[in-house]
Amino acid sequence: MSRPMRWVLLGILIFTPLLMVAAASPATEGTPYKIQPPLGLPEVPIPADNPMTAEKVELGAQLYFDKRLSADLSVSCASCHDPARGWADASRFSVGVKGLKGTRSSSSVLNTAYEPFQFWDGRAKTLEEQALGPIQAPVEMGETLDNVVKKLNAIPGYRAQFREVFGTDATPDAIAKAIAAFERTALSGDSAFDRYQKGDKKAMSDAAIRGHDLFKGKAGCIACHSGFNFSDGLFHNLGVGMLAKTPDLGRFKVTQQEKDRGAFKTMTLRDISKTAPYMHDGSEPTLDSVVSYYDRGGNKNPGLDPKIKPLGLTKEEKADLVAFLKALDGKPVEVKPPVLPK
């Protein structure tokens, strides 16, 4: 065999496997999807390994609303994180498969794209990691990832979409990325407060303006509810539930560090009026009761955050503070349940 021919054959042997790998690799192309953050919010951070496309967001929306991801076909992500209810749930404890209930209130999905930790205890660091948790939780969707993958790949419409978006059949990684992409579009901004900050001095009522002053000053709320998302993204022991016989230890279960005993994540205050009940255990039914809880200094316990102390607010000051919290409601984001593959 001539030397030139040997080089041709060698080239074929080298490049053919590379072409096969490229053909089987996840698709990265699609219709670019640019998130336009509402007034008051910065650009949404997007992971390099999960770029936004319209097709991926559409697939994620379908998965988010599809009850077939649960073991008994009764629960979807939207069941506990309903866009019509501030992307949360109006019940103290959401109902999962077989009518089971957990011990923590559903937190809102709104603006979680900006948060460094997910869940009340921060056990997940990304929306992708978070997305698979409820599917496998016994009291939530009660499924296994293997079985969910089998169910989705048995549905021609889903199988075709996964191949279009990711270049593969459904996989746990692809499911997580699609749901996370959709959740990154759940944003709350352009509130009365944002418009006031932008220069529209009529956007907030006089009560809300006084409440804002209290929020930054006497009430001290800004110590934890800071920044554009009104959250420091950290974990604090507020004393909530710590008087129970067996209290929920929150972040401590994740880190096993004594400083985290009874500590839970500071949730955003945006759209807060829409997400009652409040606290990780849903123990406070209204914003008025939340303010009263903080005003009395929470429940004393060895790990109580030093920032939590009696405030001495008057009745009028409490009302003003609630008025400001309501001024953080953004423009409603209407999300219609998508048509699901049969």
N, C-alpha and C positions, 0 to 999 in steps of 0.2 A: 504493500500500500504506500502510495506516495506521501511525502511529508505534508503537503497542503491538504490532502484528503483526511489525514489523521487529525489535523487541527480542526477541520470542519466537524468531524464526528465528536471530537472532544468538546467543541462548543455546544453541540446539540445535547450531549450528556450533562453539561453544566447548566445550561439555561432552561432546558425542559422542566426540571423539578421546580425551578424558580417561577416559571410561568404557571405551573400547577398550584403552587402556594399562593401566588397572587390571585388566581381565579377563585380560590377557596377562602381568601381572607375577607373579613367583614367589610361591607360596603361603607364608604365614607362620604360618598357623594349623594346629593339630594337637593331639594329646593332650599336654599339658605333661609333660615328663620331668624330674623333679628328681633329681639325683645326690646320694646320701647318702654322703659320704666316711666311710670307716671311722675308727676311733679313731686319733688321731695326725696326721690330715691335715686341712687347712683346706678351705674351700669351693673347688670347682673353678672357675677363671675360664672364662667362656663368652663368646665373641666376640659383639658386638651383631648382626653380620650372619649369625650362624649359631646361632640359638636351638635349644635342645634340645627335640625332640618324640619320643614313643615310635615314631612311624612312621619318623622319620628314622634313629633308632638301629637299628631293625629292618632298614631298607634298607642302612645302613652295614655291619651284621653280615653280611648276605648278600654284599655286594660284597667284604668282607674275606676271606671263605672261598671265593669263586668263582674257580676256575682259568681261567675263560673270559676273565678280564682279561689273561691272558698270551698270547703269540703262538702257542704250540703247545699251549695248554690244559693245561699241566702244573704251573703254579705259581700259587699265590694268595698274598696277604699272609700268611695263616696258615702257609704252608709254611716261611717263615723266621722268623716271629714267632708261634710256636705257644703258645696259652694254657696248654697242658698242660706246657710247658717254660719257665715263667716269661715267656711272651710273647717268647721268643727262640728260639735254635736250638742243639741239642746239638753240631752240627758246628763245626769251626774256621771253615770257610767254607761258606756255604749254597750249595746247588745251584740254579741258575736254569734258564732254558729251554735246551734242547739239551745239558743236562748241564754247562753252563758254571759256573765259579766266580769270585767276585770276590776281592778281596785284604783285605777287612775282615770281621770277625766281626759277625754280626747282633746289634744292641743290643736291649734289651728295650723294649717299648711301655709297660710299667707306669709310671704316674705321669708320662708325658711331657706330660700336660695341664698340668703346672705349669712346664714348662721353657721358657726364653726362646729356646732354639735346638734344632733337630732335626738328626739325623745326627751321626756322630762328629766331623765337621768344622764343624758348625753352618751348613751352607749354606742351610738353610731355617729360617725364623723362626716358622712356625706349623705346626700339624698339618695344616691344609688344604694348605699348600704342600708339606709332606712327602709327603702321600698320593699325589700324582701322580708323584713321583720314581721309585719302583721300577717303576711301570708302563712307563716309557719307558727304563729302564736296560737296555742291551744284554745284560748278563750276569745280569739278574734276570728281569723279565717280558717284556722285549724287544718291547713293543708300541708303537703310536703312539696318541695320544689320539683322533685322528680315527677310527681303526679300532675302538677300544674303544667309542666312542660309537655307531658303526654297529651293532656287535654287540649292545649292550644295547638299543638301540631296536628291534632286530629280534625281541626277546623280549617278547611281549605282557605278561607279568607284570611285568617290570621297567619297561616303558614306562608301564604304569598306575600303578605305585608312584611313579615320578619325577613324574608329573603330579599325583598326590595330595599329595606332599610339597613339591614345588617349583613346581608349576603349569606345568611345561615337560616336554619330552622330556628324556632324559639329555643332559647337557652336562659338559664337564670340571669346571666350577665346582661343579655339583651332585654329581658323583661325589666330588670332594674333600671337600665339606662333609658328605656322608653318612658317608664312612669316618672322617673326623675326629670326628664326633659319637659314633660307636661307640667309637673309641679313647679318648675322654675318660672312658668308663666303666671302663677298665682301670686299677684302683687297687689298691695294696697298702698296707695299714695293719693296725691291730689286732694288732700283733706282740707277742711276749713283752716286748720293750723298751717298747712303748707302754703295755702294761698295768702294767709295773713303774713307769714314770713317772707313771702315774695313781694309784699307791698300793699296787698288789699286789706286795709285796716278795718274794713267792714265785714270781713269774712268770718270773724269770731265775735261772739256776743261779749258784752261787758263782763258777764259772769265767767265765761271761758278765759278771758284775758286775766281776770283776777286769779282764776284757778291755775293758769300757767305760771303766774308769779309764785303761788303757793307750791306748785310742783317743783320749781327750781329752788325755792327758799325754805319756808317753815316746814312744809311736809317732807322735804328731802327725798322725794321720789326719784329725782334725777341721779341720785347716787348709784342706783342700779339700772334704772330705765333711761339710759343715755343714748346719745347718737341719733342718727336718722331713723333707726328702727326701734328706738326706745327700748333697747335691751343692751346690757353689757356682754351678753352671751355667756355669762358665768353662772355659778351655782351658789345658792344661798339658803341657809336654814332660817326660815321665817317663823318657825314654831308650828306651822300648819300640820295638824294630825299628830303632833308629838306627845300629846296627852293620852293617846290611845294605849290600850294594854300592850298591843304589839304594833308600834308605829312603823310606817313605811320609811326606810332609811335612805331612800333615794340614791343619790350619787355614790354613797358609801358602798352600795352593792357592786358598783362598777370598779371603783378604785381601791376599796378596802383601806382608805386613808381616813383617820379619825376626823380630820377637818371637814370631811364631806358627809358626815353623819347627819341625816335629815335634810340635806341640801338638795334643792331642785333648780332647774334652769330658769333664768329670768326670761319670760316670754315677752314677745313684742306687745306693745299696747295699741298698735294700729288695728282698727276695726274692733276694738275691745268691747264695744257695746253690743256687738252681734254674737259674742261667743260665750254667753252665760251658760252654765254656772262656772265659777272661777276657782282658782287654786288647783294644785295637782290632784286633789281628791274631790273636786267639785263641791267643796263644803260651803262656799259662799255663793248664795243665789243671785245677788245683784251687785252692781258697782257700789251702791251705797253701803252694803254690808262689808265689801272689801275695804273701803275707805275707813269704816269704823273699826275693822280688825286691825289695820295698821295704826290707827289713832290710839288704840289702847296698848300698843306695843307688842302685839302678837302673843303667843303662848311661851312662857318661860321654859327653857330647857338648857342643859349644859352647852349645847352647840349653837345657841341662838346667835345670829349675826349681830355684831355690835351696832350695826346701822339701824336695827329694829329697836325702837324705844318709843314710849308714849309721846304723842305729838301735841296734845292740848288744842285740837282744832275746835272751833265753834261750829254750831249747826250750819251757819251761813257759809263758813269756809269749806265744810264738807260738800255742801251743794255746789259751790264754785269749782271745787276740784273735780267733781263728777261731770260738770259742764265742760271742763277742759278735756277730760278723757273722751267724751262724746265728740268733741271737735277733731279727734284723731281718726274718725271714720272716713275712709277714702270713698271715691266714687265706686258705686257697685259694679262688680265685674260679673256680667251674666255669662254663665256657662251652661249650655243646654246639653243634656246627656246625649252622647253620639249614637249613631246607628251602629249596632254591634254585628260582627260577622255571624251568620247562622251556622 
